[in-house]
Amino acid sequence: MRALLLAAGLGTRLKPLTDHWPKCLMPVGKRPLLEYWLHTLKIVGIQNVLVNTHFHAAQVKTFLSRERFVSWVKSINEIELLGTAGTIQANINFFRGQTTLLIHADNWCQCDFEAFVNYHLNHRPSHCLITMMTFDTDSPQSCGIVETDCQGVVTGFHEKVAHPPGRRANAAVYLLHPEVIAWIENNPTVVDFSLEVLPQYIGRIATWHNTGIHRDIGTLSALRASQRDSIPKLIWPDDDEWQKDFESSTIFRNINNFLLPSENLDER
């Protein structure tokens, strides 16, 4: 299994925090968001991970150069953003023939991830080539809402509409059968996964529901909320040089100015 962590976003809704620091490395507790994703992949046994970068790419590259990541995590810098499917196209040799985990890494997600992977490999309806993680949102008009049949197979999408028919949302975390990777390779003009790939598979997309935590860390309010969540202990120590530099950095110190007193990272 291969994994693609999409971490190239501009983070415009998090300005001024993202003026000098990438959204994917925003602190949740005392660790950067991307490290929680890599921790999740490591504990479920995924050993081949690609992270795409663009905005503040140098900071992400330095983060990934730590000893704990160098043997199994690679990064690819996109001078111009390629799009969510375009990144797969540009790195097709890495993904061809492989079951692929596609993750929008600006999401803060805590769930039984092993159960998600197991569902796709062993329990999804046999005709489904994609498993989509879903969650229940409190703001359905700002999300992609999905409709499903009695088997949990997607029958329709409602992307950020004023009056969606429910609150079950696409979490932008997917497991893709190798046939989906082949379809992307054979359609080189396709660049957007959500808008151009998913519609091709309506009726063949299984869903697995996350009853834990799922937040899009794209706004200050969501970043604030994440600090109040139950935060897991990571498998790696927090005393290497990168982490020490992180905790003394401007972004780590200044973020407290945007949080509530109960969320202050210095108190953790």
Backbone as CSV, one residue per row, in Angstrom:
resi,resn,N_x,N_y,N_z,CA_x,CA_y,CA_z,C_x,C_y,C_z
1,MET,0.839,-1.195,0.000,0.000,0.000,0.000,0.875,1.246,0.000
2,ARG,0.461,2.234,-0.790,1.149,3.514,-0.850,0.227,4.597,-0.281
3,ALA,0.818,5.683,0.170,0.025,6.789,0.709,0.513,8.101,0.114
4,LEU,-0.441,8.969,-0.199,-0.156,10.333,-0.647,-0.783,11.293,0.344
5,LEU,0.049,12.091,0.990,-0.407,13.142,1.892,-0.328,14.465,1.146
6,LEU,-1.485,15.043,0.875,-1.549,16.317,0.161,-1.318,17.447,1.167
7,ALA,-0.170,18.112,1.042,0.240,19.104,2.042,0.735,20.389,1.408
8,ALA,0.209,20.704,0.223,0.737,21.835,-0.540,-0.130,23.079,-0.467
9,GLY,-1.192,23.052,0.333,-2.154,24.147,0.348,-1.590,25.480,0.811
10,LEU,-2.230,26.560,0.374,-1.769,27.912,0.688,-2.193,28.389,2.072
11,GLY,-3.242,27.815,2.622,-3.670,28.196,3.971,-4.129,29.629,4.087
12,THR,-4.810,30.149,3.072,-5.181,31.565,3.065,-6.134,31.921,4.208
13,ARG,-6.973,30.981,4.628,-7.933,31.289,5.698,-7.278,31.352,7.075
14,LEU,-6.016,30.911,7.154,-5.306,30.949,8.436,-4.330,32.120,8.537
15,LYS,-4.369,33.016,7.580,-3.513,34.202,7.689,-3.887,34.975,8.957
16,PRO,-2.910,35.583,9.642,-1.497,35.744,9.283,-0.600,34.576,9.720
17,LEU,-1.187,33.534,10.335,-0.348,32.424,10.811,0.411,31.764,9.664
18,THR,-0.190,31.726,8.484,0.446,31.056,7.350,1.309,31.988,6.497
19,ASP,1.490,33.215,6.916,2.364,34.102,6.142,3.789,33.566,6.063
20,HIS,4.220,32.902,7.136,5.599,32.412,7.168,5.698,30.949,7.586
21,TRP,4.568,30.233,7.612,4.588,28.849,8.094,3.477,28.065,7.403
22,PRO,3.730,26.823,6.974,2.711,26.066,6.244,1.601,25.545,7.146
23,LYS,0.415,25.452,6.573,-0.740,24.966,7.328,-0.524,23.548,7.841
24,CYS,0.136,22.700,7.044,0.301,21.302,7.434,1.185,21.124,8.663
25,LEU,1.944,22.166,9.043,2.805,22.080,10.237,2.279,22.924,11.392
26,MET,1.012,23.320,11.326,0.439,24.057,12.451,0.410,23.185,13.707
27,PRO,0.677,23.770,14.869,0.688,22.968,16.093,-0.717,22.492,16.475
28,VAL,-0.813,21.222,16.818,-1.975,20.670,17.512,-1.399,20.072,18.791
29,GLY,-1.730,20.677,19.923,-0.923,20.380,21.092,0.473,20.923,20.826
30,LYS,1.481,20.124,21.086,2.853,20.601,20.882,3.519,20.019,19.643
31,ARG,2.752,19.269,18.839,3.334,18.676,17.634,2.649,19.246,16.394
32,PRO,3.338,19.215,15.252,2.718,19.701,14.021,1.699,18.700,13.480
33,LEU,0.680,19.207,12.820,-0.399,18.386,12.297,0.115,17.228,11.456
34,LEU,1.071,17.486,10.560,1.559,16.450,9.662,2.178,15.271,10.412
35,GLU,2.760,15.537,11.566,3.386,14.451,12.324,2.344,13.462,12.836
36,TYR,1.151,13.949,13.170,0.093,13.030,13.599,-0.316,12.105,12.451
37,TRP,-0.394,12.642,11.226,-0.718,11.798,10.088,0.359,10.733,9.871
38,LEU,1.610,11.116,9.952,2.690,10.150,9.749,2.704,9.106,10.858
39,HIS,2.385,9.518,12.064,2.241,8.574,13.172,1.138,7.562,12.857
40,THR,-0.011,8.037,12.373,-1.121,7.146,12.033,-0.715,6.133,10.974
41,LEU,-0.028,6.590,9.927,0.385,5.684,8.859,1.407,4.672,9.354
42,LYS,2.310,5.115,10.207,3.336,4.219,10.731,2.733,3.089,11.545
43,ILE,1.760,3.404,12.398,1.232,2.366,13.279,0.320,1.387,12.542
44,VAL,-0.194,1.771,11.352,-0.957,0.791,10.576,-0.075,0.083,9.553
45,GLY,1.216,0.361,9.564,2.165,-0.414,8.776,2.400,0.061,7.360
46,ILE,2.049,1.294,7.040,2.301,1.816,5.701,3.712,2.373,5.643
47,GLN,4.515,1.825,4.740,5.946,2.109,4.725,6.410,2.893,3.509
48,ASN,5.471,3.291,2.643,5.822,4.060,1.452,4.878,5.249,1.349
49,VAL,5.397,6.429,1.681,4.563,7.625,1.780,5.185,8.742,0.940
50,LEU,4.328,9.428,0.193,4.750,10.604,-0.568,3.986,11.813,-0.048
51,VAL,4.710,12.902,0.202,4.107,14.159,0.649,4.367,15.199,-0.432
52,ASN,3.303,15.807,-0.961,3.542,16.875,-1.930,3.645,18.214,-1.195
53,THR,4.486,19.085,-1.701,4.715,20.388,-1.080,4.633,21.474,-2.147
54,HIS,4.451,22.684,-1.687,4.439,23.853,-2.582,4.666,25.107,-1.752
55,PHE,3.697,25.427,-0.906,3.759,26.648,-0.093,4.655,26.404,1.112
56,HIS,5.664,27.258,1.297,6.651,27.079,2.368,7.267,25.671,2.313
57,ALA,7.631,25.263,1.103,8.145,23.905,0.901,9.413,23.630,1.693
58,ALA,10.250,24.640,1.885,11.510,24.422,2.589,11.281,23.979,4.026
59,GLN,10.274,24.566,4.691,9.990,24.170,6.075,9.502,22.725,6.149
60,VAL,8.670,22.335,5.178,8.168,20.962,5.174,9.304,19.986,4.878
61,LYS,10.181,20.342,3.946,11.310,19.480,3.615,12.216,19.285,4.819
62,THR,12.475,20.354,5.565,13.306,20.237,6.770,12.641,19.342,7.808
63,PHE,11.332,19.502,7.984,10.589,18.653,8.911,10.723,17.179,8.523
64,LEU,10.607,16.877,7.226,10.656,15.488,6.767,12.069,14.921,6.722
65,SER,13.082,15.754,6.886,14.469,15.266,6.866,14.889,14.664,8.200
66,ARG,13.994,14.669,9.174,14.306,14.088,10.481,14.528,12.576,10.343
67,GLU,15.376,12.034,11.191,15.763,10.626,11.099,14.559,9.698,11.126
68,ARG,13.520,10.062,11.852,12.349,9.188,11.990,11.564,9.011,10.696
69,PHE,11.807,9.872,9.693,11.023,9.826,8.465,11.823,9.439,7.217
70,VAL,13.137,9.604,7.234,13.891,9.583,5.978,13.820,8.256,5.233
71,SER,13.628,7.139,5.908,13.677,5.838,5.242,12.359,5.452,4.574
72,TRP,11.271,6.165,4.862,9.973,5.716,4.337,9.063,6.839,3.857
73,VAL,9.471,8.088,4.044,8.665,9.230,3.596,9.476,10.050,2.595
74,LYS,8.896,10.288,1.426,9.520,11.116,0.405,8.637,12.342,0.155
75,SER,9.262,13.420,-0.311,8.485,14.605,-0.666,8.754,14.979,-2.110
76,ILE,7.754,15.617,-2.706,7.893,16.126,-4.061,7.380,17.547,-4.069
77,ASN,8.233,18.477,-4.484,7.839,19.883,-4.504,7.216,20.228,-5.849
78,GLU,6.042,20.833,-5.808,5.346,21.260,-7.011,5.552,22.764,-7.193
79,ILE,6.318,23.125,-8.194,6.562,24.540,-8.469,5.244,25.244,-8.769
80,GLU,4.392,24.575,-9.517,3.012,25.002,-9.719,2.118,23.871,-9.234
81,LEU,1.049,24.207,-8.529,0.164,23.183,-7.996,-0.427,22.359,-9.132
82,LEU,-0.374,21.033,-8.967,-0.790,20.118,-10.021,-2.229,19.660,-9.891
83,GLY,-2.846,19.875,-8.732,-4.184,19.358,-8.494,-4.112,18.002,-7.816
84,THR,-5.185,17.613,-7.154,-5.171,16.404,-6.329,-4.988,15.125,-7.141
85,ALA,-5.539,15.091,-8.350,-5.282,13.950,-9.230,-4.014,14.161,-10.047
86,GLY,-3.693,15.423,-10.313,-2.478,15.723,-11.061,-1.220,15.282,-10.345
87,THR,-1.233,15.321,-9.018,-0.074,14.848,-8.259,0.115,13.347,-8.446
88,ILE,-0.985,12.603,-8.486,-0.874,11.163,-8.769,-0.328,10.956,-10.174
89,GLN,-0.828,11.724,-11.147,-0.334,11.622,-12.518,1.181,11.838,-12.578
90,ALA,1.642,12.878,-11.901,3.060,13.245,-11.983,3.972,12.238,-11.288
91,ASN,3.400,11.408,-10.435,4.200,10.419,-9.687,3.637,9.012,-9.897
92,ILE,3.177,8.768,-11.120,2.443,7.536,-11.391,3.281,6.283,-11.149
93,ASN,4.592,6.359,-11.338,5.423,5.175,-11.102,5.405,4.756,-9.637
94,PHE,5.177,5.692,-8.747,5.113,5.400,-7.312,3.811,4.690,-6.966
95,PHE,2.724,5.018,-7.680,1.400,4.513,-7.324,0.894,3.386,-8.219
96,ARG,1.448,3.227,-9.391,0.909,2.261,-10.359,0.850,0.852,-9.756
97,GLY,-0.323,0.234,-9.873,-0.507,-1.139,-9.416,-0.673,-1.306,-7.921
98,GLN,-0.738,-0.190,-7.186,-0.788,-0.248,-5.729,-2.143,0.236,-5.203
99,THR,-2.618,-0.391,-4.126,-3.692,0.220,-3.351,-3.129,1.499,-2.745
100,THR,-3.853,2.603,-2.886,-3.319,3.913,-2.521,-4.235,4.627,-1.534
101,LEU,-3.629,5.121,-0.484,-4.326,5.933,0.508,-4.096,7.396,0.154
102,LEU,-5.170,8.111,-0.137,-5.105,9.521,-0.537,-5.700,10.365,0.583
103,ILE,-4.894,11.292,1.122,-5.294,12.044,2.311,-5.051,13.532,2.094
104,HIS,-6.052,14.326,2.371,-5.865,15.774,2.470,-5.312,16.049,3.869
105,ALA,-4.026,16.340,3.942,-3.328,16.359,5.228,-3.537,17.621,6.034
106,ASP,-4.415,18.526,5.565,-4.765,19.673,6.399,-5.978,19.372,7.268
107,ASN,-6.376,18.095,7.317,-7.437,17.662,8.220,-6.842,17.086,9.498
108,TRP,-7.484,17.395,10.607,-7.130,16.817,11.909,-8.097,15.655,12.124
109,CYS,-7.565,14.451,12.093,-8.398,13.252,12.064,-7.888,12.258,13.098
110,GLN,-8.769,11.858,14.004,-8.435,10.830,14.987,-9.569,9.804,14.995
111,CYS,-9.236,8.570,14.650,-10.235,7.510,14.584,-9.507,6.169,14.628
112,ASP,-10.263,5.076,14.509,-9.673,3.745,14.426,-9.240,3.525,12.985
113,PHE,-8.066,4.041,12.642,-7.628,4.033,11.254,-7.366,2.616,10.758
114,GLU,-6.937,1.747,11.645,-6.725,0.355,11.255,-8.044,-0.279,10.795
115,ALA,-9.159,0.075,11.465,-10.468,-0.444,11.069,-10.865,0.082,9.690
116,PHE,-10.518,1.332,9.393,-10.785,1.914,8.079,-10.066,1.127,6.989
117,VAL,-8.784,0.858,7.189,-8.002,0.102,6.211,-8.546,-1.319,6.085
118,ASN,-8.855,-1.942,7.209,-9.362,-3.308,7.194,-10.699,-3.397,6.452
119,TYR,-11.552,-2.392,6.642,-12.837,-2.387,5.939,-12.619,-2.387,4.431
120,HIS,-11.712,-1.532,3.969,-11.470,-1.460,2.525,-10.908,-2.775,1.996
121,LEU,-9.975,-3.357,2.701,-9.308,-4.557,2.196,-10.177,-5.805,2.284
122,ASN,-11.055,-5.865,3.295,-11.725,-7.141,3.574,-13.243,-7.094,3.634
123,HIS,-13.854,-5.918,3.746,-15.286,-5.898,4.014,-16.112,-4.979,3.116
124,ARG,-15.505,-4.171,2.289,-16.289,-3.282,1.442,-17.067,-4.108,0.410
125,PRO,-18.186,-3.589,-0.097,-18.891,-4.280,-1.176,-17.942,-4.566,-2.340
126,SER,-18.017,-5.751,-2.891,-17.004,-6.215,-3.844,-16.944,-5.386,-5.117
127,HIS,-18.045,-4.698,-5.476,-18.029,-3.913,-6.708,-17.445,-2.523,-6.508
128,CYS,-17.124,-2.145,-5.272,-16.611,-0.805,-4.982,-15.101,-0.759,-5.127
129,LEU,-14.617,0.265,-5.809,-13.177,0.422,-6.052,-12.560,1.525,-5.196
130,ILE,-13.385,2.277,-4.487,-12.929,3.352,-3.603,-13.654,3.202,-2.273
131,THR,-12.920,3.427,-1.178,-13.568,3.596,0.122,-13.317,5.021,0.579
132,MET,-14.389,5.732,0.876,-14.336,7.121,1.323,-14.640,7.183,2.809
133,MET,-13.804,7.858,3.572,-14.122,8.118,4.969,-15.160,9.232,5.024
134,THR,-16.147,9.086,5.924,-17.142,10.126,6.120,-17.169,10.537,7.589
135,PHE,-17.795,11.676,7.853,-17.993,12.150,9.222,-19.259,12.990,9.242
136,ASP,-19.814,13.212,10.409,-20.989,14.068,10.548,-20.536,15.478,10.893
137,THR,-20.953,16.433,10.074,-20.512,17.820,10.227,-21.596,18.681,10.844
138,ASP,-21.166,19.706,11.574,-22.096,20.690,12.129,-22.382,21.831,11.158
139,SER,-21.654,21.867,10.042,-21.864,22.924,9.039,-21.958,22.291,7.655
140,PRO,-23.042,21.561,7.385,-23.145,20.810,6.129,-23.094,21.670,4.870
141,GLN,-23.498,22.929,4.980,-23.481,23.796,3.805,-22.061,24.132,3.354
142,SER,-21.070,23.911,4.205,-19.681,24.220,3.849,-18.890,22.975,3.476
143,CYS,-19.548,21.818,3.386,-18.857,20.551,3.122,-19.436,19.873,1.887
144,GLY,-18.779,18.813,1.480,-19.320,17.937,0.459,-20.165,16.868,1.128
145,ILE,-21.478,16.948,1.002,-22.393,16.010,1.647,-22.661,14.843,0.696
146,VAL,-22.666,13.630,1.251,-22.865,12.441,0.431,-24.206,11.790,0.759
147,GLU,-24.790,11.205,-0.264,-25.954,10.347,-0.091,-25.522,8.912,-0.356
148,THR,-26.047,7.971,0.414,-25.647,6.569,0.287,-26.876,5.662,0.268
149,ASP,-26.677,4.448,-0.226,-27.743,3.459,-0.202,-27.656,2.637,1.078
150,CYS,-28.427,1.558,1.156,-28.477,0.760,2.380,-27.183,0.039,2.682
151,GLN,-26.295,-0.087,1.699,-24.983,-0.693,1.905,-23.910,0.342,2.238
152,GLY,-24.287,1.600,2.286,-23.308,2.643,2.511,-22.538,3.017,1.264
153,VAL,-23.057,2.672,0.095,-22.405,3.010,-1.166,-22.910,4.376,-1.630
154,VAL,-22.009,5.224,-2.090,-22.354,6.596,-2.477,-23.232,6.598,-3.723
155,THR,-24.347,7.300,-3.610,-25.269,7.447,-4.740,-25.361,8.891,-5.229
156,GLY,-24.807,9.836,-4.451,-24.856,11.226,-4.880,-24.005,12.127,-4.018
157,PHE,-23.589,13.273,-4.601,-22.791,14.286,-3.915,-23.524,15.625,-3.952
158,HIS,-23.320,16.403,-2.902,-23.847,17.764,-2.861,-22.724,18.644,-2.312
159,GLU,-22.008,19.303,-3.209,-20.791,20.030,-2.842,-21.104,21.464,-2.443
160,LYS,-21.078,21.725,-1.127,-21.229,23.071,-0.583,-22.471,23.769,-1.131
161,VAL,-23.621,23.122,-0.938,-24.888,23.707,-1.374,-25.612,24.291,-0.170
162,ALA,-26.554,25.187,-0.427,-27.212,25.933,0.647,-28.060,25.046,1.545
163,HIS,-28.728,24.048,0.962,-29.631,23.207,1.749,-29.353,21.730,1.446
164,PRO,-28.228,21.208,1.945,-27.880,19.813,1.652,-28.825,18.841,2.355
165,PRO,-28.994,17.639,1.794,-29.934,16.663,2.353,-29.299,15.814,3.460
166,GLY,-28.785,16.447,4.488,-28.170,15.698,5.575,-26.881,16.347,6.030
167,ARG,-26.167,15.637,6.916,-24.915,16.175,7.449,-23.758,15.183,7.374
168,ARG,-23.959,14.098,6.637,-22.858,13.139,6.459,-21.945,13.639,5.355
169,ALA,-20.689,13.909,5.716,-19.782,14.619,4.816,-18.607,13.752,4.383
170,ASN,-18.090,14.094,3.231,-16.867,13.498,2.706,-15.689,14.025,3.522
171,ALA,-14.904,13.113,4.107,-13.768,13.503,4.942,-12.490,13.723,4.136
172,ALA,-12.536,13.513,2.822,-11.361,13.687,1.953,-10.206,12.783,2.363
173,VAL,-10.548,11.573,2.789,-9.587,10.502,3.064,-10.110,9.285,2.319
174,TYR,-9.300,8.733,1.410,-9.778,7.690,0.516,-8.774,6.539,0.432
175,LEU,-9.295,5.346,0.207,-8.490,4.208,-0.214,-8.899,3.852,-1.632
176,LEU,-7.917,3.745,-2.519,-8.165,3.570,-3.942,-7.647,2.222,-4.410
177,HIS,-8.498,1.473,-5.078,-8.085,0.224,-5.717,-7.122,0.560,-6.860
178,PRO,-6.170,-0.329,-7.188,-5.236,-0.032,-8.285,-5.918,0.321,-9.599
179,GLU,-7.140,-0.168,-9.820,-7.856,0.159,-11.062,-8.152,1.651,-11.155
180,VAL,-8.355,2.304,-10.015,-8.600,3.750,-10.017,-7.323,4.495,-10.420
181,ILE,-6.196,4.029,-9.907,-4.913,4.622,-10.302,-4.706,4.472,-11.801
182,ALA,-5.061,3.299,-12.353,-4.926,3.077,-13.792,-5.838,4.019,-14.575
183,TRP,-7.053,4.264,-14.074,-7.964,5.183,-14.768,-7.379,6.588,-14.793
184,ILE,-6.804,7.029,-13.677,-6.175,8.358,-13.633,-5.027,8.428,-14.633
185,GLU,-4.207,7.373,-14.688,-3.086,7.360,-15.632,-3.572,7.435,-17.073
186,ASN,-4.685,6.812,-17.356,-5.197,6.774,-18.731,-6.008,8.010,-19.113
187,ASN,-6.163,8.929,-18.159,-6.888,10.176,-18.419,-6.007,11.352,-17.985
188,PRO,-4.959,11.623,-18.747,-3.932,12.574,-18.320,-4.392,14.025,-18.197
189,THR,-5.568,14.371,-18.722,-6.043,15.747,-18.578,-6.757,15.970,-17.252
190,VAL,-7.022,14.898,-16.515,-7.729,15.001,-15.237,-6.779,15.538,-14.176
191,VAL,-7.199,16.576,-13.421,-6.338,17.148,-12.391,-6.986,17.181,-11.007
192,ASP,-8.321,17.173,-10.939,-9.012,17.325,-9.658,-9.696,16.019,-9.277
193,PHE,-9.300,15.452,-8.148,-9.837,14.152,-7.743,-11.321,14.245,-7.410
194,SER,-11.707,15.231,-6.615,-13.094,15.333,-6.164,-14.055,15.615,-7.315
195,LEU,-13.663,16.512,-8.219,-14.571,16.961,-9.264,-14.530,16.106,-10.521
196,GLU,-13.395,15.443,-10.774,-13.250,14.724,-12.033,-13.130,13.214,-11.885
197,VAL,-12.618,12.741,-10.758,-12.461,11.296,-10.576,-13.669,10.696,-9.864
198,LEU,-14.027,11.248,-8.721,-15.123,10.664,-7.939,-16.422,10.506,-8.741
199,PRO,-16.822,11.489,-9.562,-18.071,11.305,-10.312,-18.064,10.082,-11.236
200,GLN,-16.866,9.641,-11.642,-16.777,8.462,-12.501,-17.134,7.176,-11.756
201,TYR,-17.122,7.242,-10.431,-17.286,6.029,-9.631,-18.532,6.057,-8.748
202,ILE,-19.484,6.931,-9.036,-20.753,6.924,-8.311,-21.363,5.519,-8.399
203,GLY,-21.788,4.995,-7.265,-22.306,3.632,-7.219,-21.230,2.598,-6.972
204,ARG,-19.946,3.037,-6.982,-18.819,2.118,-6.720,-17.875,2.687,-5.663
205,ILE,-18.416,3.566,-4.810,-17.646,4.159,-3.718,-18.269,3.709,-2.395
206,ALA,-17.548,2.892,-1.646,-17.998,2.492,-0.321,-17.690,3.604,0.668
207,THR,-18.367,3.599,1.808,-18.077,4.588,2.852,-17.775,3.887,4.168
208,TRP,-16.875,4.490,4.913,-16.551,4.060,6.278,-16.676,5.296,7.155
209,HIS,-17.482,5.196,8.210,-17.818,6.389,8.975,-16.906,6.573,10.178
210,ASN,-16.310,7.756,10.262,-15.462,8.134,11.391,-16.336,8.720,12.491
211,THR,-16.433,8.006,13.602,-17.207,8.505,14.744,-16.323,9.257,15.735
212,GLY,-15.039,9.411,15.389,-14.112,10.127,16.262,-14.022,11.597,15.887
213,ILE,-12.801,12.082,15.705,-12.559,13.505,15.449,-12.227,13.718,13.983
214,HIS,-12.846,14.727,13.383,-12.458,15.137,12.037,-12.704,16.632,11.894
215,ARG,-11.629,17.375,11.670,-11.725,18.825,11.491,-10.827,19.259,10.337
216,ASP,-11.322,20.180,9.551,-10.511,20.833,8.532,-9.768,21.981,9.208
217,ILE,-8.443,21.815,9.392,-7.665,22.861,10.064,-7.359,23.956,9.039
218,GLY,-8.425,24.593,8.562,-8.264,25.645,7.573,-8.687,26.994,8.088
219,THR,-9.251,27.005,9.286,-9.692,28.263,9.882,-9.181,28.354,11.308
220,LEU,-9.143,29.575,11.805,-8.664,29.782,13.169,-9.568,29.077,14.172
221,SER,-10.888,29.096,13.937,-11.804,28.454,14.879,-11.568,26.949,14.936
222,ALA,-11.282,26.327,13.793,-11.010,24.886,13.783,-9.676,24.579,14.465
223,LEU,-8.681,25.432,14.239,-7.395,25.236,14.905,-7.555,25.376,16.411
224,ARG,-8.362,26.330,16.828,-8.653,26.488,18.248,-9.327,25.239,18.801
225,ALA,-10.344,24.758,18.078,-11.097,23.595,18.558,-10.212,22.370,18.695
226,SER,-9.251,22.216,17.803,-8.381,21.043,17.856,-7.558,20.993,19.135
227,GLN,-7.248,22.158,19.707,-6.451,22.191,20.930,-7.237,21.650,22.133
228,ARG,-8.553,21.590,22.014,-9.382,21.067,23.096,-9.691,19.585,22.938
229,ASP,-9.290,19.009,21.810,-9.545,17.594,21.562,-8.590,16.714,22.357
230,SER,-8.945,15.457,22.459,-8.039,14.474,23.044,-6.888,14.257,22.069
231,ILE,-5.674,14.502,22.512,-4.516,14.470,21.620,-3.667,13.244,21.945
232,PRO,-3.414,12.386,20.971,-2.691,11.139,21.235,-1.212,11.365,21.509
233,LYS,-0.645,10.446,22.234,0.802,10.448,22.447,1.449,9.770,21.247
234,LEU,2.449,10.390,20.667,3.079,9.844,19.475,4.167,8.838,19.824
235,ILE,4.510,8.019,18.834,5.501,6.965,19.062,6.921,7.512,19.084
236,TRP,7.106,8.739,18.618,8.438,9.332,18.583,8.625,10.295,19.748
237,PRO,9.832,10.388,20.278,10.085,11.335,21.382,9.959,12.771,20.900
238,ASP,9.796,13.680,21.842,9.603,15.089,21.497,10.830,15.923,21.856
239,ASP,12.014,15.294,21.821,13.208,16.013,22.265,14.300,16.078,21.205
240,ASP,13.967,15.833,19.914,14.998,15.976,18.900,15.167,17.457,18.572
241,GLU,16.170,17.782,17.779,16.509,19.182,17.528,15.402,19.915,16.789
242,TRP,14.735,19.225,15.835,13.662,19.902,15.105,12.559,20.311,16.066
243,GLN,12.171,19.420,16.963,11.087,19.731,17.900,11.486,20.870,18.842
244,LYS,12.725,20.864,19.297,13.186,21.947,20.160,13.134,23.288,19.426
245,ASP,13.569,23.279,18.156,13.506,24.510,17.363,12.055,24.935,17.143
246,PHE,11.192,23.957,16.924,9.763,24.234,16.707,9.158,24.935,17.920
247,GLU,9.441,24.422,19.095,8.852,24.989,20.310,9.417,26.369,20.645
248,SER,10.563,26.692,20.075,11.119,28.030,20.302,10.868,28.964,19.121
249,SER,10.133,28.468,18.131,9.920,29.251,16.906,8.875,30.330,17.096
250,THR,8.893,31.287,16.173,7.915,32.367,16.207,6.498,31.841,16.071
251,ILE,6.277,30.872,15.165,4.925,30.371,14.959,4.398,29.698,16.212
252,PHE,5.228,28.918,16.887,4.755,28.213,18.079,4.457,29.207,19.194
253,ARG,5.307,30.205,19.340,5.082,31.200,20.389,3.914,32.131,20.059
254,ASN,3.854,32.584,18.825,2.830,33.553,18.463,1.444,32.947,18.340
255,ILE,1.372,31.641,18.127,0.056,31.037,17.981,-0.764,31.199,19.256
256,ASN,-0.087,31.304,20.392,-0.818,31.503,21.642,-1.618,32.805,21.643
257,ASN,-1.194,33.773,20.840,-1.941,35.033,20.756,-3.300,34.854,20.082
258,PHE,-3.455,33.733,19.351,-4.691,33.494,18.624,-5.569,32.452,19.306
259,LEU,-5.081,31.870,20.402,-5.837,30.857,21.115,-6.435,31.430,22.390
260,LEU,-7.407,30.719,22.935,-7.992,31.112,24.201,-7.078,30.684,25.343
261,PRO,-7.180,31.297,26.518,-6.284,30.940,27.626,-6.263,29.437,27.924
262,SER,-7.411,28.774,27.822,-7.462,27.334,28.124,-6.770,26.487,27.092
263,GLU,-6.451,27.098,25.921,-5.821,26.360,24.838,-4.318,26.649,24.728
264,ASN,-3.791,27.441,25.640,-2.417,27.896,25.549,-1.444,26.726,25.505
265,LEU,-0.613,26.687,24.468,0.301,25.563,24.295,1.406,25.558,25.336
266,ASP,1.747,26.717,25.863,2.799,26.779,26.881,2.396,26.024,28.143
267,GLU,1.095,25.861,28.370,0.629,25.214,29.575,0.529,23.701,29.441
268,ARG,0.889,23.178,28.262,0.767,21.743,28.035,2.094,21.029,28.289
